[in-house]
């Protein structure tokens, strides 16, 4: 999927978390991030920290990459 904004990124994070059967509370305990951060990220809050967001994606087995359009 092409990620075009914080909302689509969050949707993919939520989708993958649920595929793995993880709750936000479990992921919070495992990652050390607060449940509120994970919730904000999944809901597309644009103020979520990029470094934490990418780290969480990687924890869920998702790769992030950038490539030129065209």
C-alpha positions as CSV (number, residue, x, y, z in Angstrom):
1,X,0.0,0.0,0.0
2,X,1.1,3.5,-0.7
3,X,1.2,5.7,2.4
4,X,0.1,9.2,1.6
5,X,-0.6,10.7,5.0
6,X,-0.6,10.0,8.7
7,X,-4.1,8.5,8.5
8,X,-3.2,5.8,6.0
9,X,0.0,5.0,7.9
10,X,-2.0,4.5,11.1
11,X,-4.6,2.3,9.3
12,X,-1.8,0.0,8.2
13,X,-0.3,-0.1,11.7
14,X,-3.7,-1.0,13.2
15,X,-4.4,-3.6,10.5
16,X,-1.1,-5.4,11.1
17,X,-1.5,-5.2,14.9
18,X,-4.9,-6.9,14.6
19,X,-3.6,-9.5,12.1
20,X,-1.0,-10.5,14.8
21,X,-3.6,-10.6,17.5
22,X,-2.0,-7.9,19.6
23,X,-3.9,-5.5,21.7
24,X,-2.8,-1.9,22.1
25,X,-2.0,-2.7,25.7
26,X,0.3,-5.6,24.8
27,X,2.1,-3.6,22.1
28,X,2.5,-0.8,24.7
29,X,4.1,-3.1,27.2
30,X,6.3,-4.7,24.6
31,X,7.4,-1.5,22.9
32,X,7.6,0.8,25.9
33,X,5.3,3.3,24.2
34,X,2.1,4.5,25.9
35,X,-1.3,3.2,24.8
36,X,-2.3,6.8,24.1
37,X,0.7,7.1,21.6
38,X,-0.3,3.9,19.8
39,X,-3.9,5.0,19.7
40,X,-3.0,8.5,18.3
41,X,-0.8,6.8,15.7
42,X,-3.5,4.4,14.6
43,X,-6.0,7.2,14.4
44,X,-3.7,9.3,12.1
45,X,-2.8,12.0,14.6
46,X,-0.3,14.0,12.6
47,X,1.8,15.0,15.6
48,X,2.9,11.4,16.3
49,X,6.7,11.2,16.4
50,X,8.1,9.8,13.1
51,X,11.0,7.8,14.8
52,X,8.6,6.1,17.2
53,X,6.1,5.4,14.3
54,X,8.8,3.8,12.1
55,X,10.1,1.7,15.1
56,X,6.6,0.5,15.9
57,X,6.1,-0.5,12.2
58,X,9.3,-2.4,12.3
59,X,8.3,-4.2,15.5
60,X,5.1,-5.3,13.7
61,X,7.2,-6.7,10.8
62,X,6.4,-3.9,8.4
63,X,9.1,-2.3,6.2
64,X,9.0,1.4,5.5
65,X,10.6,2.6,2.3
66,X,10.5,5.7,0.1
67,X,10.8,5.7,-3.7
68,X,10.4,8.2,-6.4
69,X,7.0,8.4,-8.2
70,X,6.9,7.8,-11.8
